[in-house]
Amino acid sequence: MNPLGLPAFRLFFAGRCVSLLGDAVTPAALAIAVAKATGSASALALVLGCAMVPRLLLLPIGGVIADRFDARLVALATDLVRCAAQLFVGLQLIGGDPALAHIAAAEAVGGTASAFAMPTQAPLVTGTVSAGPGRQQANALLGTASSTARLAGPAIAALMFATAGAGWAFVLDAVSFLVSAGTLAAIRIERVPVEHRSLRADLNEGWAEVRSRDWYWTSLLAHGVWNGAAAVLATLGPIVALHELGGEGVWLAVLQAGAIGLLTGSLLAGRARLRRPVLTGNLGLASYALPLIVLAIPGPVPLLVISYGLALAALGFLNPVWETVVQERIPAHALARVTSYDWLVSMAAMPIGYVLAPLAANAWGTAVPLTSAAALVAAACLATAAIPGVRRLTARDASSGAPGPSLPPGPSGQKATPEPSGLPDSSTTAGD
């Protein structure tokens, strides 16, 4: 069944599309605005870190809240908070004399809200689309929407930067959160009742679900290293592009190539039926070492653009596949908590990358942290092939939901999960 034929998912999907487009405009606008205003990688790292740290600290609690209460209402409330935070940043930039401390504080508020918003996506998908092939199609649609938004985002950011100014990109993002909140207010979702216990008991139960699956937590560790490398690239990439590769246009072209890669990978994920999709996706993530090495040299711009596009295609493929596997194999009553740990472990290395990248660059030059990140991400992602559970987990096991060998969600973020801009979010020998 086509998930877009379901009214609740269709509304949820429409709101997500608008919100994702707004989010896709702001990373490039923020990076260029802060880099131009300060000329400092440390200043950009400070702003990014202020959003990331509260997100990481509060993610497990966000998972408990999303499992205990209506995930739809939690997501709606966080959309309104993030709307206010982005509007504040936009007005700061439009005013012409932005205070770095004010922008950092607003990003911290937005990061706090996102800690409660991120665990709600899986329950929102499972609450609007029943188990079966339609669920993987739904995740692929969301991945495609995210990738399409990232494709359009840098172009819109460049246009707004050249005309209205970077501040209006944040105003656009604020409006997109408002639209998303409106669509959430109009739908109802199915939810699984959860027994109310202590916060500690809820956290422990979610963690037990994570550590009982070696395919899950080992992939999470690899995806965490991927996100740490992504933080190094996000911090040093704009600086190298601005000062050594020809200017802001180069960085926007790199982001555009990454968006095309993400879109291509998401489209492939909706059609491909690989026997071992998580293993294949994890191995593909090792390709992120390529753009890091090219930036370290720094190599020719076309090579940087192509390598980054290929690396993000691997991410775009893994995310929908990983999310579907998790939604099918994790008990519904613990899904938000498990995905909150997913995001936590996957993204824990990002603040480290934000802090260490500029320090190492100041001490030894940009080549050292970029090369080190490349070596770490290649080793961590390739090493998952040595884990029995990762090798044995097959698409048939995941789709049937039948108990399989005990032995992965994927880089998010978004995100990489991205996130940022999520980027990857992805993951003992006990059974399912």
N, C-alpha and C positions, 0 to 999 in steps of 0.2 A: 504494500500500500504506500502511495506517495504521501509523505508526512505533511506536505503542503495542502493536502485535502482535509486535514484536521483543523478545524477553526481555531482551537486553542494554540496549537503549535504555529499556525500561520500568523497569528497576532504576535506571539512571542518572537518569532523569527523576524517579523517586520520591525519590531522595536529594536532587536539586536542589530539589524542591518544599519539602522540610523545611528545607533550609539557607536557601533564599530567604526563607521565613517568619521564621526567626530573624533574618536580616539586616535584614528590613524593620522589625522592632520597634526596633532599636537607634538609628537616626539621630535619631528624634524624642526618644527617651529621653536620648541623649547631649546633644543641643542644649539641651533644657530643663534637664537636670541641671547642665550647665556654666553656662548663662545664669543659673540661680537661685543657684548657688553663688558665682559671681563677679560677675554683672551686667555682664560685659565681653564685647564682640564680639571683642576681641583674644585673650582666653583661649580662646574657641571656635575662632577661626582657628588658634591655636597647636596645639590638639589635632587639628583636621582636617588641618593642614599636616604634622604629624608622621606621620600615616598616608599622606599623599599623596607626600611627597618620596622616601622610599626605594622606594616603588612605582614611581615614574617612573624613578629612576636604575637600577633593576635589571630593568625590563621586558624590554629586549633580551636580557639574559642568560637570563631566564626563558624566552624564546622559543626560544633555542638548546637549553636543557635539555629542553624539551618535545618538540622535534624529534628530538634525539639519543636520548632515553630513552623509556620507556613513559609516555605522558601520564597514564595511569590512576594509576600509582604516584606520579608527581609530584603530581597532584591530591590523592591520599590523604594524602601526607605533609604537604602544606600545610593540609589540613583539620585535622589533629591539632595543628599549631602554632597555628592561629587559634583552635581550641577552648581551648587553654591561655591565650592572650592575652585572650580575651573573659571567661573565667572569672575571671582576675585582676582585670579592670576591675569585674566584677560584685561581687566580694568587697570591693574598695575602696569602692564605693558603698554596699554593705550595711553596712559597718563604721561609716558615719555621719560620718566625717571624711576624705573622699577627698583625696589629695594630687595636685594638678594635674600635677606632674612624673611621678608614677607612672603616671597615666592616659595621659599623652602618650607615655611610653616603651612602654607596652603597645600603644598604637595604632601606634607605629612598628614593633614586632615583627609585628603583624598586617598592616601595609602591606607589609612585606618579604615575608611569606609570600604575600600576594595577587599580588605581582609574578611569582611562579612559578606561581600558580594560574590567573591570567587567560588566558594563552596556551593552556592545556590544553583550554578548552571546545570550540574548533573541531575539534581532532583527536578529541575524545571524541564529537562529533556525527558526523563523517565516519567514525569507526571503528565506530559502532554502526548507522548508517543509510546505505545505499548511495545513490549519486547518483540524482536523479530527483525527481518531485513530492513523494515522502515526506520528502525532506530539508527542503524549505521548510515542510512541515507540522510537522516536528520543531522547527525554529527558531521557528515560530509558537506551538507548544505551550510551549516554554521561555519565550518572551516573555509568553504569557498567564499562565503560572505566576508569573513575576516580577511582573507587573502585579497579579495577584490577591493575592499576598503583600503588595505595597505598599498595596493596598486595606485588607487586614486589619491590617497592621502598626501604623499610627497608632492605630487603635481599641484594639488590644491594649496598645500602649504607654501610652495614656491610662488604661486600666483598671489596669495594673500600677503606674503612677505614683501613682494615687489610692489603691491598696490596699497592695500589697506593697512598692512602691518601685522606682525606676529600676534598681537593681542587679540585680533579678531578670530584667529584660529581657536583660541581658548573660549571665546564667546560662542563660537559654533559648537564646540564640544559640550558646553553647558546646555545649549538648546537641545542637543541630541540626547543628553541624559534625561531631560524633561520629557521628551517624546517617548523614550523607553519606559519611563515611569507611568506614562499615560496608558501604554499598551498593557503593562502588567496589571494596572488597575482594572482592566476590562476582561481579564481572563480568570478562570478558576482551574486549579490543578488537583490531580489525585495525590494524596500523601499517605505515607504509612505511619500509623500512630507509634510513638516511641514512649516507652516507660520512663517516667520522670525519676531520675536518680541524682546523685551528687555530680557536680561538674567533674570531679576527679574520676568517678566511675565511668562517666561518659567518655572522657578522654582516653582512659585505659582501654575501654572496649574498642574504640576506633583504632588505637595503636596495635592492639592484638590482631585485628583484621589485617593490618599492614604487614606485621612481622611474620605472620603465618604463611606468607606466600613469597618464596624466594625470587620468582620471576618478577614480582612487583618491586620489592625494596632494592634489589640490585640494579634494576633499570632506573629507579629513582636516583640512585647515587650517580649513575652515568649522566643522567639528564641534569643533575645538579652541577656537575663539572661543565657540561655544555653551557648552562646558564652563567656560570662564572666566567667562562671564555667570552660569552656574549656581552657581559658587563665590561670586560677589558676592551672589546671592540667598540662598544657604544661610547666608552669614555675617551679612548684615544683615536678612534676612527675619524671623527669630525676635525680633530686637531691636525692629524696627518693630512687629511684632504684639504683643509684650508691653507696649510702652510707649505706642503710639499708636493701636492698633486694637482693644483690648479684652482682651488677655491671651492665655494659652497656648492656650485653646480655639480662637481664630482661626487660629493657626498649624497646629494639628492638623487643622482643617477644610480649610485650604489643601492640606496634604499628602494628605488624604483625596481631595480633588477631583483632585489630580494622579494618584493611584493609579487612580481611575475612568477618567481620560483615558488612562493607559497601557494599561489593560485593554481599553478600547474600540479603541484604535489597534492593539493586538496582534491582536485578533479580526478586525479589518478586513484586516490584513496576511495572515492565513491564507486569506482568501477573495478579496481583490482581485487582479485581473490587469491592472494598468495597463501601458501600453506602455512608458513611461519611469518606472519606479518610483523610481529613485534621484533623478532630477531632481525629481519630485513631492515626495518625502520631504524633500529639501534645502530646497525652497521652503517647505514646511510648517513647518520648524524656525524660520523667521524669525518665526513667531507668538510665540516666547518673549519677544520685545520687549514684548508687551502686559502680562504681569504685572509686569515690571520697571518699566514706566511707572506702573502703578497703585500699586505700592509707593512710588514716588518722590513721588507727589502728597501724601500717600497718599489713594487713592480709596476708594470704598465697599467694604466687605468682600465683598458678593455679587459685585461686578465682579472683584475680585481672585481669588475662588474660581473663577469661571467661566473667566476668562482663563487661569489656571494649568492648569485642567483641559484646555482646548483645546490649549494649548501642549504638554502632556505626551501628548496623544493623537497629535500629530504625531510625537513621539519614539517612542511605542509602535508606530506604523506603520512607521517607517523601520528600526528595529533588526532585526527578523526578515528583512525584504527585503534589507537590506544584508549581513547575515551569510550569507544563501543565495547571493547574487551572489559574495561573496568565496570561499566554500567551493567553488563550482563553477568559478571562473576562476583561482584561484591553485593552482600545483602542490602536490600533497599533501605532498611532502617538505619544502616551505618554509612550510607553512601556519601553524604556530605562530609562526615568526619574523616572518612578515608581519603576523599579528594582534597580535604584541607591539609592532611599530612603529605599528600602527593605534592601539592604546591609548596608546602614548607620545605620538604627535603630537596625538591627539585631546584628551588630558588634560593636556598640558604647561602650558596656561594656567591650570589650576585653582589651583596654589600661588600664582601671581601674583595671582589674584583674592582668595584668602584673605588675602594680605599687604596688598595695596593697598586693598581695600574698607574695612577699619576705619581705615586711615591717612587715606584721603580723607574718610571720614565724620567723623572727629575734626576735620579741617581745615575742611571746607566743608558738613558735614551729609550725611545719607544720600541726599538727592535727587541730588547730583552723581554719585557712583559708580553709582547705579542707572540714571540717565538715560544716562550714557555707555555702560554695558553694553548697554542696550537698542539704542542706535544702532549699536554695533559688531556685535551678533549679527544684526540685520536686514540690515546691509550685507553682511556676510560670507556669509550663507546665500543671499541673493538673487543675489550675484555669481557663484555657481557656474553659473547659467544661461548665463553668457557663455563657458563652457568647452566646446569642441566635443565632447570625449569624454563629458562629463556629459549633453549634449543627445542624443548619438547612442546611448548605451547603452540598449538595449531589453530588455524582459523576454524576448523570444524569443532574443536573443543570449545572455543569461545562462543560460537554461534549457537551450539546446542545447549550450553549451560551445564552439560553433564560433567560429573567429577572427572577431572583429568589428572595427569601427573602433577604432583605438587611441585611443583617447582615454581605483566606489566601494566597508570595512565601514561603519556608521552610528554615530550617537552612542551610546556606551555607556555606558558605561559602564556605566552602570551603570552607565557607566556604568559617559552619562551615563550616561551611563553612565556613569548613573548609574551608577552608581553612582551612585553612589553612586551608595555608593548610586549608583554608577555613572552615569550619564546618558550622552549620546551618545558614541559612538566611531565615527567614520565615516571621503572622499577623492578621461603625457607623450606624448607622441604616438607612442611606439613601440608595437609590437604586443603582444598578449597572449602 
